[in-house]
């Protein structure tokens, strides 16, 4: 497992773009937009830049997947995050059109409204390339976060954007915390894990 602050932003953005191309959250944001790959890459470049300053980034061997998470001492939804979101909305709107920008803004607002108030660490993105799925790589990316939560005796939170991933998170101690209705046709699921002594 590579945990290296000098890891290249573009490298991580490329891994996550490939990992999330088939994710329902981005299908909601982009629809059938032909600029989806470019917009998704720009989205992750901006996000990875924030995570390099305030969070933790892990890359699976052979760049098969990546995880971005924030320790409990980081206030995620602060002014810097607002600035990051503003840059993302601008980038998406420029590349994929204003409708996609508006849908992303709607999605991130709903996610932020459901953020737990108690102290916790948070998995913001964990993604595997399609060829790397169901091989135990997701577990290896999640383990350092859960170890951190247990060592520091804090809860861990994440939002599952894809219903098919819920059973994976449940196997690692997460429980459904709240439904997050993004639109009439798409919902995400907030998931919480208590620390283990």
Secondary structure, 3 states (H helix, E strand, C coil): CECCCCCCHHHHHHHHHHHHCCCHHHHHHHCCCCCHHHHHHHHHHHHHHHHHHHCEEEECHHHCEEEEEECCCCCCCCHHHHHHHHHHHHHHHHHHCHHHHHHHHHHHHHHHHCCCCCCEEEEEEEEECHHHCCCCHHHHHHHHHHHHHHHHCCEEEEEECCHHHHHHHHHCCCEEEEEEECCCCCEEEEEEECCCC
